[in-house]
Amino acid sequence: MKKLIKSDNDKLINSSRFSIIKIYLTDDKELIKNIDKWNESEIEKEAEKVKQLENNEKVECFDFSEVDHVSRLFLSKNIMKEKPLCNYGFDVKNNFPSFEEFLEKIRTKNCAIKKLLLDTSFCVGIGNWIADEILYQSKIHPTQNVKFLNDEDINNLYDSIKDVLNISILVDGDYSRFPSNWIFHYRNKDEMIIPGSGRVEFLKGSGKTTAFVPKIQKVKII
C-alpha cells in the first residue's frame, strides 16, 4: 500500500491566486516516519529527500492546479480519524452498516427524516433528489420526525437506501435508465401524477426543493 508523503507547491504556498501542488507517494518508511516535519522548518530538507526519489520506480506523482484557490488537500497519517472526515457519518456506498447498527443510530435522532438523510454527520453519499427517491420508495413523508417511525418503517427506509443507490450506480447515473416508477421522472413534468400513487407536490426550504406524493407519504404522529 503506497502512502501519501509529500505536498510541494513550488513556493506558491502563500499565493492568493493559485498553487500547483505535487503529490508524491512512496513506501519509503524513513520518509513516512518524518511526515510531521513537512509543515515545519525542515520542509526544504524533506523536499530534497523526496526529489531524490523521482527516478525511483516506487514513486508516483500527479499535479493539482486550482486557479480559483477554493479546493483543499490534506496530508494525514490516518485520514478517517482526523478532521474533516472524522466528523462524517457512515458512507452509504462503501461503509453501509447492518440493519441493527442502522436502527441503533437512527433511534438516537429527533428530527425530520429528510434533514437526517442530508446530514453528513449521520451519513454521506445521499443528495437532495436521492433522498426524495428513498423516501418515496419507503412511503415516508420528508418532514416525518424519525422518533415516530416504527421498526418496519426503518426497515423499508434501510432497504430503499440500498436499492436506490445500487440502481443509480448500476446504470452509471443515466436517468433515462432509472425505473419508470421512480418519482425522479416526475419532478419537472407538467403532468405530475404518478400512476397508482398520486400527484407529486413540492416543499421548499433551506434552498432545496423536496418532491413527494402526499397520498402515500403521510406524516405519522404516535
C-alpha positions as CSV (number, residue, x, y, z in Angstrom):
1,M,0.0,0.0,0.0
2,K,1.6,3.3,-1.1
3,K,1.2,6.2,1.3
4,L,0.9,10.0,0.7
5,I,4.1,11.5,1.9
6,K,4.6,15.0,0.4
7,S,2.8,18.1,-0.8
8,D,5.1,20.6,-2.6
9,N,3.5,23.7,-4.1
10,D,6.6,25.1,-5.8
11,K,7.0,28.1,-3.4
12,L,3.5,29.3,-4.2
13,I,2.1,28.3,-0.8
14,N,1.1,31.9,0.1
15,S,-0.2,32.8,-3.4
16,S,-3.7,34.3,-3.3
17,R,-4.2,33.3,-7.0
18,F,-3.3,29.6,-7.4
19,S,-1.0,26.8,-6.4
20,I,0.5,23.9,-8.4
21,I,0.7,21.1,-5.9
22,K,2.8,18.0,-6.5
23,I,1.8,14.9,-4.5
24,Y,4.4,12.1,-4.1
25,L,3.6,8.6,-2.9
26,T,6.1,6.1,-1.7
27,D,6.6,3.1,0.6
28,D,9.9,4.5,2.0
29,K,9.4,4.1,5.8
30,E,12.0,6.8,6.6
31,L,10.1,9.5,4.8
32,I,6.8,8.4,6.1
33,K,8.2,8.5,9.7
34,N,9.1,12.2,9.2
35,I,5.7,13.2,7.9
36,D,5.2,15.7,10.8
37,K,8.2,17.8,9.7
38,W,6.7,18.8,6.3
39,N,4.9,21.9,7.6
40,E,7.8,23.0,9.8
41,S,11.3,24.5,9.2
42,E,12.7,21.3,7.8
43,I,10.3,21.2,4.9
44,E,13.0,22.1,2.3
45,K,15.3,19.3,3.5
46,E,12.5,16.8,3.4
47,A,11.6,18.1,-0.1
48,E,15.1,17.4,-1.3
49,K,14.9,13.9,0.0
50,V,11.7,13.4,-1.9
51,K,13.1,14.8,-5.1
52,Q,15.9,12.2,-4.9
53,L,13.2,9.6,-5.3
54,E,11.9,10.9,-8.6
55,N,13.8,8.3,-10.6
56,N,12.7,5.5,-8.2
57,E,10.1,3.3,-9.8
58,K,8.2,3.2,-6.5
59,V,7.3,6.9,-6.7
60,E,4.1,8.1,-8.2
61,C,3.1,11.8,-8.6
62,F,0.4,14.0,-10.0
63,D,-0.2,17.7,-10.4
64,F,-3.1,19.6,-8.9
65,S,-3.9,23.0,-10.4
66,E,-6.6,25.1,-8.8
67,V,-7.0,28.6,-10.3
68,D,-9.9,29.7,-8.0
69,H,-8.0,28.7,-4.9
70,V,-11.0,27.2,-3.2
71,S,-10.1,23.5,-3.1
72,R,-8.2,21.8,-0.3
73,L,-5.8,18.9,0.0
74,F,-5.0,17.2,3.3
75,L,-1.9,15.3,4.4
76,S,-2.8,12.7,7.0
77,K,-1.5,9.6,8.7
78,N,-5.0,8.3,9.3
79,I,-7.4,10.5,7.5
80,M,-10.6,8.8,8.8
81,K,-9.7,9.7,12.3
82,E,-8.8,13.4,11.6
83,K,-10.9,16.4,10.6
84,P,-12.8,16.8,8.4
85,L,-13.6,13.1,7.7
86,C,-13.8,12.1,11.4
87,N,-16.9,14.4,11.6
88,Y,-18.7,12.5,8.9
89,G,-21.1,9.6,9.4
90,F,-21.1,6.3,7.5
91,D,-20.6,6.1,3.8
92,V,-23.8,4.7,2.3
93,K,-21.9,3.1,-0.6
94,N,-18.7,1.8,1.0
95,N,-19.5,1.5,4.7
96,F,-23.2,0.8,5.0
97,P,-24.0,-0.6,8.5
98,S,-26.0,-3.6,9.3
99,F,-29.7,-3.1,9.9
100,E,-29.2,-3.5,13.7
101,E,-26.5,-0.8,13.6
102,F,-28.6,1.5,11.4
103,L,-31.6,1.1,13.7
104,E,-29.5,1.9,16.7
105,K,-28.1,5.1,15.1
106,I,-31.5,6.4,13.9
107,R,-33.1,5.7,17.3
108,T,-30.9,8.4,18.9
109,K,-32.2,11.1,16.5
110,N,-35.1,13.6,16.9
111,C,-35.5,15.5,13.6
112,A,-37.2,15.3,10.2
113,I,-36.1,12.2,8.3
114,K,-35.0,14.1,5.1
115,K,-33.0,16.5,7.2
116,L,-31.3,13.5,8.8
117,L,-30.5,11.8,5.4
118,L,-28.8,15.0,4.2
119,D,-26.9,15.5,7.4
120,T,-23.3,14.4,6.7
121,S,-22.6,13.8,10.4
122,F,-25.1,11.0,10.1
123,C,-24.3,9.6,6.7
124,V,-22.6,10.7,3.4
125,G,-23.5,9.9,-0.1
126,I,-27.2,11.0,-0.2
127,G,-28.0,14.2,-2.1
128,N,-31.3,16.0,-2.5
129,W,-33.1,14.1,-5.2
130,I,-31.7,10.7,-3.9
131,A,-33.2,11.5,-0.5
132,D,-36.6,12.2,-2.2
133,E,-36.4,9.0,-4.1
134,I,-35.5,7.0,-1.0
135,L,-38.4,8.5,1.0
136,Y,-40.9,8.0,-1.9
137,Q,-39.9,4.3,-2.2
138,S,-40.2,4.0,1.6
139,K,-43.6,5.8,1.7
140,I,-42.3,8.1,4.4
141,H,-43.1,11.8,4.4
142,P,-40.0,14.0,4.2
143,T,-40.9,16.0,7.3
144,Q,-41.7,12.9,9.3
145,N,-39.9,13.0,12.7
146,V,-37.8,9.9,13.0
147,K,-38.8,9.2,16.6
148,F,-42.3,8.3,15.3
149,L,-41.0,5.7,12.8
150,N,-41.5,2.1,13.8
151,D,-39.1,-0.7,13.0
152,E,-41.0,-1.6,9.8
153,D,-40.7,2.0,8.6
154,I,-37.0,2.0,9.3
155,N,-36.5,-1.4,7.6
156,N,-38.2,0.0,4.5
157,L,-36.0,3.0,4.7
158,Y,-32.9,0.9,5.1
159,D,-33.8,-1.3,2.0
160,S,-34.7,1.8,-0.1
161,I,-31.3,3.4,0.6
162,K,-29.5,0.4,-0.7
163,D,-31.8,-0.1,-3.7
164,V,-31.8,3.5,-4.9
165,L,-28.0,3.8,-4.5
166,N,-27.3,0.4,-6.1
167,I,-29.6,1.0,-9.1
168,S,-28.2,4.5,-9.7
169,I,-24.7,3.2,-9.7
170,L,-25.5,0.2,-11.8
171,V,-26.8,2.5,-14.6
172,D,-23.9,5.0,-14.2
173,G,-26.3,7.7,-13.1
174,D,-28.1,7.7,-16.5
175,Y,-31.5,8.9,-15.5
176,S,-33.1,7.6,-18.7
177,R,-32.4,4.1,-17.3
178,F,-33.9,4.7,-13.9
179,P,-37.0,2.6,-13.1
180,S,-40.2,4.1,-14.6
181,N,-41.9,4.1,-11.1
182,W,-39.3,6.5,-9.6
183,I,-40.5,9.9,-8.6
184,F,-37.4,11.3,-10.2
185,H,-39.1,11.2,-13.6
186,Y,-42.0,13.4,-12.4
187,R,-40.0,16.2,-10.8
188,N,-40.1,18.5,-13.8
189,K,-43.2,17.3,-15.8
190,D,-46.2,19.4,-16.5
191,E,-48.5,16.5,-15.6
192,M,-47.0,15.4,-12.2
193,I,-49.3,12.4,-11.4
194,I,-47.6,9.1,-10.9
195,P,-49.9,6.2,-12.0
196,G,-51.1,4.2,-9.0
197,S,-49.5,6.7,-6.5
198,G,-50.9,10.2,-6.9
199,R,-49.9,13.8,-7.6
200,V,-46.4,15.0,-6.9
201,E,-46.2,18.1,-4.7
202,F,-43.3,20.2,-3.6
203,L,-41.9,21.7,-0.4
204,K,-39.2,24.4,-0.4
205,G,-36.8,25.2,2.4
206,S,-33.1,25.8,3.1
207,G,-32.5,26.4,-0.5
208,K,-33.8,22.9,-1.5
209,T,-36.9,21.6,-3.2
210,T,-38.5,18.4,-1.9
211,A,-40.7,16.3,-4.1
212,F,-43.2,13.9,-2.5
213,V,-46.6,12.3,-3.0
214,P,-48.9,13.2,-0.1
215,K,-51.4,10.3,-1.0
216,I,-48.8,7.7,0.0
217,Q,-46.3,9.6,2.1
218,K,-48.2,10.7,5.2
219,V,-47.0,12.2,8.5
220,K,-47.3,9.8,11.4
221,I,-47.8,11.0,15.0
222,I,-47.9,8.4,17.7
